[in-house]
Structure formats: structure tokens, C-alpha cells
């Protein structure tokens, strides 16, 4: 019986899932294109064709995480109520919960990419998108219809720090959500 050939997109998704599984079992140090090929039962050239390099593989994993985070975030916002507390709660809960659902692997992926110039560009792009999204969602609630850039970046920093603390068990997830919600509310109310 011959096996049906996978589409490029299906193969890419299969390799991403295998990479997440491999990191979960063996950590980021073992994640190389060669090891992923062995783990997924494919050839090295196939892995290199999809990711180009070890850095490309880690960037693809981070993009996969960010795409899922954006989907969860958008669903949470669309289901939230019309008030500032509703929006602040939706932002906080979506950010924290997305990091928690990914597993401990995402901080390891970020650490593995910390020295990569390509990743720094991508992370800054993601942060800017989050800051702009928060501005769009929260500006209508500001008393003077302005939100300081520093305050919006403080929301992002708090989201990153609190989600990391919840992920590593330093904070209870509900406490992290409540604190992030409070930060969001203070930034908006200050205007």
C-alpha cells in the first residue's frame, strides 16, 4: 500500500507539532533540524527545506505560538462586554491563558532565540502589534481620549512578566490575570 504524499502545509504543521513534542520531551538544546528529522521520521533535507536553519525552526515555533495567541486573544475580545473592566479582563485573561496553554516550552524557545537578530525583529514587531491593538481597544475609555506610549508599553511588559510568573508557578494564574487587569485599568484611567 502506498502512502499519500502530504501537502507542503500539512508537512509543515506535522513538523511543528513534532518540534513542540521534542522540546517538551528533551528541551530546546536537542532541537536541531537533524534531530527533528530523526524524531519526525523524515529526511534532514526536508526539515531544512521548511525551516532553513535551527534559528528558522525556532522562529517558526514562535510564529506558531503567536498565531494561536492572536486567535485566542481575538476570540476573547469579541466575546467581552462593552465596558473598560470587560475589555481589561478580556485582554488580561487571554494573554495569561494563552501562555499557560502553550506549556513551559515557549520561554525555552524565547531563550534559545535571545541572540538571534531575526528573532529580535520579529519580537519587536509582535510587541508593537500588541501595543497598537491595546491602544485601539482602550482609547475610547480614556478620560481625555489619549493613552501614553509608555503606559501601553507598561501593559505589554506587565503581560510578559506576569504570564511568565504564572507559567513558572511563581504566581497563581488568577492573581496574574487580576494584576494585569489592574495595570491596564490604571493606565487607561490616567489617560
CNS distance restraints for C-alpha pairs under 8 A (distance, minus, plus):
assign (resid   6 and name CA) (resid  10 and name CA) 5.94 0.50 0.50
assign (resid   6 and name CA) (resid  11 and name CA) 5.81 0.50 0.50
assign (resid   7 and name CA) (resid  11 and name CA) 6.08 0.50 0.50
assign (resid   8 and name CA) (resid  12 and name CA) 6.08 0.50 0.50
assign (resid   9 and name CA) (resid  13 and name CA) 6.22 0.50 0.50
assign (resid  10 and name CA) (resid  14 and name CA) 6.11 0.50 0.50
assign (resid  11 and name CA) (resid  15 and name CA) 6.14 0.50 0.50
assign (resid  12 and name CA) (resid  16 and name CA) 6.23 0.50 0.50
assign (resid  12 and name CA) (resid  50 and name CA) 6.63 0.50 0.50
assign (resid  13 and name CA) (resid  17 and name CA) 6.17 0.50 0.50
assign (resid  14 and name CA) (resid  18 and name CA) 6.17 0.50 0.50
assign (resid  15 and name CA) (resid  19 and name CA) 6.02 0.50 0.50
assign (resid  15 and name CA) (resid  36 and name CA) 7.68 0.50 0.50
assign (resid  15 and name CA) (resid  40 and name CA) 6.79 0.50 0.50
assign (resid  15 and name CA) (resid  47 and name CA) 7.71 0.50 0.50
assign (resid  16 and name CA) (resid  20 and name CA) 6.26 0.50 0.50
assign (resid  16 and name CA) (resid  60 and name CA) 7.71 0.50 0.50
assign (resid  16 and name CA) (resid  61 and name CA) 6.56 0.50 0.50
assign (resid  16 and name CA) (resid  64 and name CA) 7.99 0.50 0.50
assign (resid  17 and name CA) (resid  21 and name CA) 6.22 0.50 0.50
assign (resid  18 and name CA) (resid  22 and name CA) 6.00 0.50 0.50
assign (resid  18 and name CA) (resid  36 and name CA) 7.24 0.50 0.50
assign (resid  18 and name CA) (resid  39 and name CA) 7.24 0.50 0.50
assign (resid  18 and name CA) (resid  40 and name CA) 6.02 0.50 0.50
assign (resid  19 and name CA) (resid  23 and name CA) 6.15 0.50 0.50
assign (resid  19 and name CA) (resid  31 and name CA) 7.18 0.50 0.50
assign (resid  19 and name CA) (resid  36 and name CA) 6.32 0.50 0.50
assign (resid  19 and name CA) (resid  61 and name CA) 7.90 0.50 0.50
assign (resid  20 and name CA) (resid  24 and name CA) 6.17 0.50 0.50
assign (resid  20 and name CA) (resid  61 and name CA) 7.65 0.50 0.50
assign (resid  20 and name CA) (resid 105 and name CA) 7.39 0.50 0.50
assign (resid  21 and name CA) (resid  25 and name CA) 6.24 0.50 0.50
assign (resid  22 and name CA) (resid  26 and name CA) 5.78 0.50 0.50
assign (resid  22 and name CA) (resid  27 and name CA) 7.02 0.50 0.50
assign (resid  22 and name CA) (resid  30 and name CA) 7.92 0.50 0.50
assign (resid  22 and name CA) (resid  31 and name CA) 7.01 0.50 0.50
assign (resid  22 and name CA) (resid  36 and name CA) 7.44 0.50 0.50
assign (resid  22 and name CA) (resid  39 and name CA) 7.36 0.50 0.50
assign (resid  23 and name CA) (resid  27 and name CA) 4.24 0.50 0.50
assign (resid  23 and name CA) (resid  28 and name CA) 5.19 0.50 0.50
assign (resid  23 and name CA) (resid  30 and name CA) 7.40 0.50 0.50
assign (resid  23 and name CA) (resid  31 and name CA) 6.58 0.50 0.50
assign (resid  23 and name CA) (resid 105 and name CA) 6.51 0.50 0.50
assign (resid  24 and name CA) (resid 104 and name CA) 7.91 0.50 0.50
assign (resid  24 and name CA) (resid 105 and name CA) 6.31 0.50 0.50
assign (resid  26 and name CA) (resid  30 and name CA) 6.17 0.50 0.50
assign (resid  27 and name CA) (resid  31 and name CA) 7.22 0.50 0.50
assign (resid  27 and name CA) (resid 105 and name CA) 7.71 0.50 0.50
assign (resid  27 and name CA) (resid 108 and name CA) 7.61 0.50 0.50
assign (resid  28 and name CA) (resid 105 and name CA) 7.95 0.50 0.50
assign (resid  28 and name CA) (resid 108 and name CA) 6.30 0.50 0.50
assign (resid  28 and name CA) (resid 109 and name CA) 6.65 0.50 0.50
assign (resid  28 and name CA) (resid 112 and name CA) 6.97 0.50 0.50
assign (resid  30 and name CA) (resid  35 and name CA) 6.89 0.50 0.50
assign (resid  31 and name CA) (resid  35 and name CA) 6.13 0.50 0.50
assign (resid  31 and name CA) (resid  36 and name CA) 6.32 0.50 0.50
assign (resid  31 and name CA) (resid  54 and name CA) 7.72 0.50 0.50
assign (resid  32 and name CA) (resid  36 and name CA) 6.01 0.50 0.50
assign (resid  32 and name CA) (resid  54 and name CA) 5.63 0.50 0.50
assign (resid  33 and name CA) (resid  37 and name CA) 6.09 0.50 0.50
assign (resid  33 and name CA) (resid  44 and name CA) 6.47 0.50 0.50
assign (resid  33 and name CA) (resid  47 and name CA) 5.89 0.50 0.50
assign (resid  33 and name CA) (resid  48 and name CA) 6.52 0.50 0.50
assign (resid  33 and name CA) (resid  53 and name CA) 6.94 0.50 0.50
assign (resid  33 and name CA) (resid  54 and name CA) 6.02 0.50 0.50
assign (resid  33 and name CA) (resid  57 and name CA) 7.53 0.50 0.50
assign (resid  34 and name CA) (resid  38 and name CA) 6.36 0.50 0.50
assign (resid  34 and name CA) (resid  44 and name CA) 5.43 0.50 0.50
assign (resid  34 and name CA) (resid  47 and name CA) 7.74 0.50 0.50
assign (resid  35 and name CA) (resid  39 and name CA) 6.04 0.50 0.50
assign (resid  36 and name CA) (resid  40 and name CA) 5.89 0.50 0.50
assign (resid  36 and name CA) (resid  47 and name CA) 7.48 0.50 0.50
assign (resid  37 and name CA) (resid  41 and name CA) 5.81 0.50 0.50
assign (resid  37 and name CA) (resid  42 and name CA) 4.90 0.50 0.50
assign (resid  37 and name CA) (resid  43 and name CA) 5.43 0.50 0.50
assign (resid  37 and name CA) (resid  44 and name CA) 5.25 0.50 0.50
assign (resid  37 and name CA) (resid  46 and name CA) 7.73 0.50 0.50
assign (resid  37 and name CA) (resid  47 and name CA) 6.17 0.50 0.50
assign (resid  38 and name CA) (resid  42 and name CA) 6.37 0.50 0.50
assign (resid  38 and name CA) (resid  43 and name CA) 7.31 0.50 0.50
assign (resid  38 and name CA) (resid  44 and name CA) 7.83 0.50 0.50
assign (resid  42 and name CA) (resid  46 and name CA) 6.86 0.50 0.50
assign (resid  42 and name CA) (resid  47 and name CA) 7.67 0.50 0.50
assign (resid  43 and name CA) (resid  47 and name CA) 6.82 0.50 0.50
assign (resid  44 and name CA) (resid  48 and name CA) 6.24 0.50 0.50
assign (resid  45 and name CA) (resid  49 and name CA) 5.91 0.50 0.50
assign (resid  46 and name CA) (resid  50 and name CA) 6.49 0.50 0.50
assign (resid  47 and name CA) (resid  51 and name CA) 6.19 0.50 0.50
assign (resid  47 and name CA) (resid  52 and name CA) 7.59 0.50 0.50
assign (resid  48 and name CA) (resid  52 and name CA) 4.54 0.50 0.50
assign (resid  48 and name CA) (resid  53 and name CA) 6.15 0.50 0.50
assign (resid  51 and name CA) (resid  56 and name CA) 4.95 0.50 0.50
assign (resid  51 and name CA) (resid  57 and name CA) 5.07 0.50 0.50
assign (resid  51 and name CA) (resid  60 and name CA) 7.33 0.50 0.50
assign (resid  52 and name CA) (resid  56 and name CA) 5.75 0.50 0.50
assign (resid  52 and name CA) (resid  57 and name CA) 7.40 0.50 0.50
assign (resid  53 and name CA) (resid  57 and name CA) 6.24 0.50 0.50
assign (resid  54 and name CA) (resid  58 and name CA) 6.40 0.50 0.50
assign (resid  55 and name CA) (resid  59 and name CA) 6.13 0.50 0.50
assign (resid  55 and name CA) (resid 113 and name CA) 6.98 0.50 0.50
assign (resid  55 and name CA) (resid 116 and name CA) 7.26 0.50 0.50
assign (resid  56 and name CA) (resid  60 and name CA) 6.10 0.50 0.50
assign (resid  57 and name CA) (resid  61 and name CA) 6.34 0.50 0.50
assign (resid  58 and name CA) (resid  62 and name CA) 6.23 0.50 0.50
assign (resid  58 and name CA) (resid 109 and name CA) 6.35 0.50 0.50
assign (resid  58 and name CA) (resid 112 and name CA) 7.70 0.50 0.50
assign (resid  58 and name CA) (resid 113 and name CA) 6.90 0.50 0.50
assign (resid  59 and name CA) (resid  63 and name CA) 6.09 0.50 0.50
assign (resid  59 and name CA) (resid 113 and name CA) 7.76 0.50 0.50
assign (resid  59 and name CA) (resid 119 and name CA) 6.42 0.50 0.50
assign (resid  60 and name CA) (resid  64 and name CA) 6.07 0.50 0.50
assign (resid  61 and name CA) (resid  65 and name CA) 6.28 0.50 0.50
assign (resid  61 and name CA) (resid 109 and name CA) 7.64 0.50 0.50
assign (resid  62 and name CA) (resid  66 and name CA) 6.13 0.50 0.50
assign (resid  62 and name CA) (resid 106 and name CA) 7.44 0.50 0.50
assign (resid  62 and name CA) (resid 109 and name CA) 7.12 0.50 0.50
assign (resid  62 and name CA) (resid 110 and name CA) 7.67 0.50 0.50
assign (resid  63 and name CA) (resid  67 and name CA) 6.03 0.50 0.50
assign (resid  64 and name CA) (resid  68 and name CA) 6.41 0.50 0.50
assign (resid  65 and name CA) (resid  69 and name CA) 6.11 0.50 0.50
assign (resid  65 and name CA) (resid 102 and name CA) 7.37 0.50 0.50
assign (resid  65 and name CA) (resid 106 and name CA) 7.76 0.50 0.50
assign (resid  66 and name CA) (resid  70 and name CA) 6.04 0.50 0.50
assign (resid  67 and name CA) (resid  71 and name CA) 6.32 0.50 0.50
assign (resid  68 and name CA) (resid  72 and name CA) 6.28 0.50 0.50
assign (resid  68 and name CA) (resid  98 and name CA) 7.77 0.50 0.50
assign (resid  69 and name CA) (resid  73 and name CA) 5.95 0.50 0.50
assign (resid  69 and name CA) (resid  94 and name CA) 7.82 0.50 0.50
assign (resid  69 and name CA) (resid  95 and name CA) 7.30 0.50 0.50
assign (resid  69 and name CA) (resid  98 and name CA) 5.56 0.50 0.50
assign (resid  69 and name CA) (resid  99 and name CA) 7.75 0.50 0.50
assign (resid  70 and name CA) (resid  74 and name CA) 5.97 0.50 0.50
assign (resid  71 and name CA) (resid  75 and name CA) 6.18 0.50 0.50
assign (resid  72 and name CA) (resid  76 and name CA) 6.11 0.50 0.50
assign (resid  72 and name CA) (resid  94 and name CA) 6.25 0.50 0.50
assign (resid  72 and name CA) (resid  98 and name CA) 6.88 0.50 0.50
assign (resid  73 and name CA) (resid  77 and name CA) 6.22 0.50 0.50
assign (resid  73 and name CA) (resid  90 and name CA) 7.82 0.50 0.50
assign (resid  73 and name CA) (resid  91 and name CA) 6.88 0.50 0.50
assign (resid  73 and name CA) (resid  94 and name CA) 5.08 0.50 0.50
assign (resid  73 and name CA) (resid  95 and name CA) 6.77 0.50 0.50
assign (resid  74 and name CA) (resid  78 and name CA) 6.08 0.50 0.50
assign (resid  75 and name CA) (resid  79 and name CA) 6.28 0.50 0.50
assign (resid  76 and name CA) (resid  80 and name CA) 6.23 0.50 0.50
assign (resid  76 and name CA) (resid  90 and name CA) 5.58 0.50 0.50
assign (resid  76 and name CA) (resid  91 and name CA) 7.40 0.50 0.50
assign (resid  76 and name CA) (resid  94 and name CA) 6.17 0.50 0.50
assign (resid  77 and name CA) (resid  87 and name CA) 6.68 0.50 0.50
assign (resid  77 and name CA) (resid  90 and name CA) 5.64 0.50 0.50
assign (resid  77 and name CA) (resid  91 and name CA) 6.84 0.50 0.50
assign (resid  80 and name CA) (resid  86 and name CA) 5.71 0.50 0.50
assign (resid  80 and name CA) (resid  87 and name CA) 6.16 0.50 0.50
assign (resid  80 and name CA) (resid  90 and name CA) 6.12 0.50 0.50
assign (resid  81 and name CA) (resid  86 and name CA) 5.10 0.50 0.50
assign (resid  81 and name CA) (resid  87 and name CA) 6.82 0.50 0.50
assign (resid  82 and name CA) (resid  86 and name CA) 6.37 0.50 0.50
assign (resid  82 and name CA) (resid  87 and name CA) 7.07 0.50 0.50
assign (resid  83 and name CA) (resid  87 and name CA) 6.34 0.50 0.50
assign (resid  84 and name CA) (resid  88 and name CA) 5.94 0.50 0.50
assign (resid  84 and name CA) (resid 138 and name CA) 7.27 0.50 0.50
assign (resid  84 and name CA) (resid 141 and name CA) 6.21 0.50 0.50
assign (resid  84 and name CA) (resid 185 and name CA) 7.39 0.50 0.50
assign (resid  85 and name CA) (resid  89 and name CA) 5.89 0.50 0.50
assign (resid  85 and name CA) (resid 181 and name CA) 7.76 0.50 0.50
assign (resid  85 and name CA) (resid 185 and name CA) 7.24 0.50 0.50
assign (resid  86 and name CA) (resid  90 and name CA) 6.16 0.50 0.50
assign (resid  87 and name CA) (resid  91 and name CA) 6.15 0.50 0.50
assign (resid  87 and name CA) (resid 137 and name CA) 7.45 0.50 0.50
assign (resid  87 and name CA) (resid 138 and name CA) 7.55 0.50 0.50
assign (resid  88 and name CA) (resid  92 and name CA) 6.11 0.50 0.50
assign (resid  88 and name CA) (resid 181 and name CA) 5.22 0.50 0.50
assign (resid  88 and name CA) (resid 184 and name CA) 5.99 0.50 0.50
assign (resid  88 and name CA) (resid 185 and name CA) 6.60 0.50 0.50
assign (resid  89 and name CA) (resid  93 and name CA) 5.87 0.50 0.50
assign (resid  89 and name CA) (resid 177 and name CA) 7.47 0.50 0.50
assign (resid  89 and name CA) (resid 178 and name CA) 7.76 0.50 0.50
assign (resid  89 and name CA) (resid 181 and name CA) 5.51 0.50 0.50
assign (resid  90 and name CA) (resid  94 and name CA) 5.89 0.50 0.50
assign (resid  91 and name CA) (resid  95 and name CA) 6.14 0.50 0.50
assign (resid  91 and name CA) (resid 181 and name CA) 7.69 0.50 0.50
assign (resid  92 and name CA) (resid  96 and name CA) 6.18 0.50 0.50
assign (resid  92 and name CA) (resid 159 and name CA) 7.25 0.50 0.50
assign (resid  92 and name CA) (resid 177 and name CA) 5.26 0.50 0.50
assign (resid  92 and name CA) (resid 178 and name CA) 7.59 0.50 0.50
assign (resid  92 and name CA) (resid 180 and name CA) 5.58 0.50 0.50
assign (resid  92 and name CA) (resid 181 and name CA) 5.50 0.50 0.50
assign (resid  93 and name CA) (resid  97 and name CA) 5.79 0.50 0.50
assign (resid  93 and name CA) (resid 177 and name CA) 5.53 0.50 0.50
assign (resid  94 and name CA) (resid  98 and name CA) 5.94 0.50 0.50
assign (resid  95 and name CA) (resid  99 and name CA) 6.57 0.50 0.50
assign (resid  95 and name CA) (resid 159 and name CA) 6.74 0.50 0.50
assign (resid  95 and name CA) (resid 163 and name CA) 7.29 0.50 0.50
assign (resid  96 and name CA) (resid 100 and name CA) 6.28 0.50 0.50
assign (resid  96 and name CA) (resid 159 and name CA) 7.15 0.50 0.50
assign (resid  96 and name CA) (resid 162 and name CA) 7.45 0.50 0.50
assign (resid  96 and name CA) (resid 163 and name CA) 4.90 0.50 0.50
assign (resid  96 and name CA) (resid 166 and name CA) 7.63 0.50 0.50
assign (resid  96 and name CA) (resid 173 and name CA) 7.22 0.50 0.50
assign (resid  96 and name CA) (resid 176 and name CA) 7.30 0.50 0.50
assign (resid  96 and name CA) (resid 177 and name CA) 6.45 0.50 0.50
assign (resid  97 and name CA) (resid 101 and name CA) 6.05 0.50 0.50
assign (resid  97 and name CA) (resid 173 and name CA) 7.92 0.50 0.50
assign (resid  98 and name CA) (resid 102 and name CA) 6.45 0.50 0.50
assign (resid  99 and name CA) (resid 103 and name CA) 7.04 0.50 0.50
assign (resid  99 and name CA) (resid 106 and name CA) 7.67 0.50 0.50
assign (resid  99 and name CA) (resid 163 and name CA) 6.28 0.50 0.50
assign (resid  99 and name CA) (resid 164 and name CA) 7.74 0.50 0.50
assign (resid  99 and name CA) (resid 167 and name CA) 7.05 0.50 0.50
assign (resid 100 and name CA) (resid 104 and name CA) 7.85 0.50 0.50
assign (resid 100 and name CA) (resid 163 and name CA) 7.37 0.50 0.50
assign (resid 100 and name CA) (resid 166 and name CA) 7.38 0.50 0.50
assign (resid 100 and name CA) (resid 167 and name CA) 5.60 0.50 0.50
assign (resid 102 and name CA) (resid 106 and name CA) 6.73 0.50 0.50
assign (resid 103 and name CA) (resid 167 and name CA) 7.49 0.50 0.50
assign (resid 104 and name CA) (resid 108 and name CA) 7.05 0.50 0.50
assign (resid 104 and name CA) (resid 167 and name CA) 6.63 0.50 0.50
assign (resid 104 and name CA) (resid 168 and name CA) 7.42 0.50 0.50
assign (resid 105 and name CA) (resid 109 and name CA) 6.20 0.50 0.50
assign (resid 106 and name CA) (resid 110 and name CA) 6.20 0.50 0.50
assign (resid 107 and name CA) (resid 111 and name CA) 6.09 0.50 0.50
assign (resid 107 and name CA) (resid 164 and name CA) 7.67 0.50 0.50
assign (resid 108 and name CA) (resid 112 and name CA) 6.12 0.50 0.50
assign (resid 109 and name CA) (resid 113 and name CA) 6.35 0.50 0.50
assign (resid 110 and name CA) (resid 114 and name CA) 6.00 0.50 0.50
assign (resid 113 and name CA) (resid 119 and name CA) 6.21 0.50 0.50
assign (resid 114 and name CA) (resid 119 and name CA) 7.28 0.50 0.50
assign (resid 114 and name CA) (resid 120 and name CA) 7.29 0.50 0.50
assign (resid 115 and name CA) (resid 119 and name CA) 7.96 0.50 0.50
assign (resid 115 and name CA) (resid 120 and name CA) 7.88 0.50 0.50
assign (resid 116 and name CA) (resid 120 and name CA) 6.38 0.50 0.50
assign (resid 117 and name CA) (resid 121 and name CA) 6.44 0.50 0.50
assign (resid 118 and name CA) (resid 122 and name CA) 6.39 0.50 0.50
assign (resid 119 and name CA) (resid 123 and name CA) 5.95 0.50 0.50
assign (resid 120 and name CA) (resid 124 and name CA) 6.11 0.50 0.50
assign (resid 121 and name CA) (resid 125 and name CA) 6.21 0.50 0.50
assign (resid 122 and name CA) (resid 126 and name CA) 6.23 0.50 0.50
assign (resid 123 and name CA) (resid 127 and name CA) 6.13 0.50 0.50
assign (resid 124 and name CA) (resid 128 and name CA) 6.11 0.50 0.50
assign (resid 125 and name CA) (resid 129 and name CA) 6.22 0.50 0.50
assign (resid 126 and name CA) (resid 130 and name CA) 6.27 0.50 0.50
assign (resid 127 and name CA) (resid 131 and name CA) 6.18 0.50 0.50
assign (resid 127 and name CA) (resid 156 and name CA) 7.11 0.50 0.50
assign (resid 128 and name CA) (resid 132 and name CA) 6.09 0.50 0.50
assign (resid 129 and name CA) (resid 133 and name CA) 6.05 0.50 0.50
assign (resid 130 and name CA) (resid 134 and name CA) 6.13 0.50 0.50
assign (resid 130 and name CA) (resid 156 and name CA) 7.27 0.50 0.50
assign (resid 131 and name CA) (resid 135 and name CA) 6.19 0.50 0.50
assign (resid 131 and name CA) (resid 152 and name CA) 5.73 0.50 0.50
assign (resid 131 and name CA) (resid 153 and name CA) 6.41 0.50 0.50
assign (resid 131 and name CA) (resid 155 and name CA) 7.99 0.50 0.50
assign (resid 131 and name CA) (resid 156 and name CA) 6.77 0.50 0.50
assign (resid 132 and name CA) (resid 136 and name CA) 6.23 0.50 0.50
assign (resid 133 and name CA) (resid 137 and name CA) 6.20 0.50 0.50
assign (resid 134 and name CA) (resid 138 and name CA) 5.80 0.50 0.50
assign (resid 134 and name CA) (resid 152 and name CA) 7.12 0.50 0.50
assign (resid 135 and name CA) (resid 139 and name CA) 5.47 0.50 0.50
assign (resid 135 and name CA) (resid 147 and name CA) 6.95 0.50 0.50
assign (resid 135 and name CA) (resid 152 and name CA) 7.08 0.50 0.50
assign (resid 136 and name CA) (resid 140 and name CA) 7.86 0.50 0.50
assign (resid 138 and name CA) (resid 142 and name CA) 6.95 0.50 0.50
assign (resid 138 and name CA) (resid 188 and name CA) 6.78 0.50 0.50
assign (resid 139 and name CA) (resid 145 and name CA) 5.82 0.50 0.50
assign (resid 139 and name CA) (resid 146 and name CA) 6.32 0.50 0.50
assign (resid 139 and name CA) (resid 147 and name CA) 6.40 0.50 0.50
assign (resid 139 and name CA) (resid 188 and name CA) 7.45 0.50 0.50
assign (resid 140 and name CA) (resid 145 and name CA) 6.28 0.50 0.50
assign (resid 141 and name CA) (resid 145 and name CA) 7.19 0.50 0.50
assign (resid 141 and name CA) (resid 188 and name CA) 6.75 0.50 0.50
assign (resid 141 and name CA) (resid 189 and name CA) 7.74 0.50 0.50
assign (resid 142 and name CA) (resid 146 and name CA) 6.14 0.50 0.50
assign (resid 142 and name CA) (resid 147 and name CA) 6.89 0.50 0.50
assign (resid 142 and name CA) (resid 188 and name CA) 5.20 0.50 0.50
assign (resid 142 and name CA) (resid 189 and name CA) 5.90 0.50 0.50
assign (resid 142 and name CA) (resid 190 and name CA) 7.51 0.50 0.50
assign (resid 142 and name CA) (resid 191 and name CA) 5.18 0.50 0.50
assign (resid 143 and name CA) (resid 188 and name CA) 7.87 0.50 0.50
assign (resid 143 and name CA) (resid 189 and name CA) 6.59 0.50 0.50
assign (resid 143 and name CA) (resid 190 and name CA) 7.73 0.50 0.50
assign (resid 143 and name CA) (resid 191 and name CA) 6.01 0.50 0.50
assign (resid 144 and name CA) (resid 191 and name CA) 5.96 0.50 0.50
assign (resid 145 and name CA) (resid 191 and name CA) 6.90 0.50 0.50
assign (resid 146 and name CA) (resid 191 and name CA) 5.46 0.50 0.50
assign (resid 147 and name CA) (resid 151 and name CA) 7.00 0.50 0.50
assign (resid 147 and name CA) (resid 152 and name CA) 7.18 0.50 0.50
assign (resid 147 and name CA) (resid 187 and name CA) 7.47 0.50 0.50
assign (resid 147 and name CA) (resid 188 and name CA) 6.59 0.50 0.50
assign (resid 147 and name CA) (resid 191 and name CA) 5.09 0.50 0.50
assign (resid 148 and name CA) (resid 152 and name CA) 6.47 0.50 0.50
assign (resid 148 and name CA) (resid 191 and name CA) 6.93 0.50 0.50
assign (resid 149 and name CA) (resid 153 and name CA) 6.19 0.50 0.50
assign (resid 150 and name CA) (resid 154 and name CA) 6.06 0.50 0.50
assign (resid 151 and name CA) (resid 155 and name CA) 6.37 0.50 0.50
assign (resid 151 and name CA) (resid 187 and name CA) 5.54 0.50 0.50
assign (resid 152 and name CA) (resid 156 and name CA) 6.56 0.50 0.50
assign (resid 152 and name CA) (resid 187 and name CA) 7.33 0.50 0.50
assign (resid 153 and name CA) (resid 157 and name CA) 6.15 0.50 0.50
assign (resid 154 and name CA) (resid 158 and name CA) 5.99 0.50 0.50
assign (resid 155 and name CA) (resid 159 and name CA) 6.05 0.50 0.50
assign (resid 155 and name CA) (resid 180 and name CA) 7.39 0.50 0.50
assign (resid 155 and name CA) (resid 183 and name CA) 6.49 0.50 0.50
assign (resid 155 and name CA) (resid 184 and name CA) 6.05 0.50 0.50
assign (resid 155 and name CA) (resid 187 and name CA) 7.83 0.50 0.50
assign (resid 156 and name CA) (resid 160 and name CA) 6.22 0.50 0.50
assign (resid 157 and name CA) (resid 161 and name CA) 6.11 0.50 0.50
assign (resid 158 and name CA) (resid 162 and name CA) 5.77 0.50 0.50
assign (resid 158 and name CA) (resid 180 and name CA) 6.37 0.50 0.50
assign (resid 158 and name CA) (resid 183 and name CA) 7.54 0.50 0.50
assign (resid 159 and name CA) (resid 163 and name CA) 5.90 0.50 0.50
assign (resid 159 and name CA) (resid 180 and name CA) 6.27 0.50 0.50
assign (resid 160 and name CA) (resid 164 and name CA) 6.18 0.50 0.50
assign (resid 161 and name CA) (resid 165 and name CA) 6.21 0.50 0.50
assign (resid 162 and name CA) (resid 166 and name CA) 6.13 0.50 0.50
assign (resid 162 and name CA) (resid 171 and name CA) 7.73 0.50 0.50
assign (resid 162 and name CA) (resid 176 and name CA) 5.39 0.50 0.50
assign (resid 162 and name CA) (resid 177 and name CA) 7.86 0.50 0.50
assign (resid 162 and name CA) (resid 179 and name CA) 8.00 0.50 0.50
assign (resid 162 and name CA) (resid 180 and name CA) 7.20 0.50 0.50
assign (resid 163 and name CA) (resid 167 and name CA) 6.00 0.50 0.50
assign (resid 163 and name CA) (resid 173 and name CA) 7.87 0.50 0.50
assign (resid 163 and name CA) (resid 176 and name CA) 6.80 0.50 0.50
assign (resid 164 and name CA) (resid 168 and name CA) 6.15 0.50 0.50
assign (resid 165 and name CA) (resid 169 and name CA) 6.10 0.50 0.50
assign (resid 165 and name CA) (resid 170 and name CA) 4.88 0.50 0.50
assign (resid 165 and name CA) (resid 171 and name CA) 5.40 0.50 0.50
assign (resid 165 and name CA) (resid 176 and name CA) 7.76 0.50 0.50
assign (resid 166 and name CA) (resid 170 and name CA) 5.86 0.50 0.50
assign (resid 166 and name CA) (resid 171 and name CA) 4.68 0.50 0.50
assign (resid 166 and name CA) (resid 172 and name CA) 5.70 0.50 0.50
assign (resid 166 and name CA) (resid 173 and name CA) 5.17 0.50 0.50
assign (resid 166 and name CA) (resid 176 and name CA) 6.40 0.50 0.50
assign (resid 167 and name CA) (resid 171 and name CA) 7.98 0.50 0.50
assign (resid 167 and name CA) (resid 173 and name CA) 7.94 0.50 0.50
assign (resid 171 and name CA) (resid 175 and name CA) 6.57 0.50 0.50
assign (resid 171 and name CA) (resid 176 and name CA) 6.39 0.50 0.50
assign (resid 172 and name CA) (resid 176 and name CA) 6.34 0.50 0.50
assign (resid 173 and name CA) (resid 177 and name CA) 6.23 0.50 0.50
assign (resid 174 and name CA) (resid 178 and name CA) 6.11 0.50 0.50
assign (resid 175 and name CA) (resid 179 and name CA) 6.11 0.50 0.50
assign (resid 176 and name CA) (resid 180 and name CA) 6.13 0.50 0.50
assign (resid 177 and name CA) (resid 181 and name CA) 6.06 0.50 0.50
assign (resid 178 and name CA) (resid 182 and name CA) 6.20 0.50 0.50
assign (resid 179 and name CA) (resid 183 and name CA) 6.25 0.50 0.50
assign (resid 180 and name CA) (resid 184 and name CA) 6.23 0.50 0.50
assign (resid 181 and name CA) (resid 185 and name CA) 6.18 0.50 0.50
assign (resid 182 and name CA) (resid 186 and name CA) 6.14 0.50 0.50
assign (resid 183 and name CA) (resid 187 and name CA) 6.25 0.50 0.50
assign (resid 184 and name CA) (resid 188 and name CA) 6.29 0.50 0.50
assign (resid 185 and name CA) (resid 189 and name CA) 5.97 0.50 0.50
assign (resid 186 and name CA) (resid 190 and name CA) 6.02 0.50 0.50
assign (resid 187 and name CA) (resid 191 and name CA) 6.49 0.50 0.50
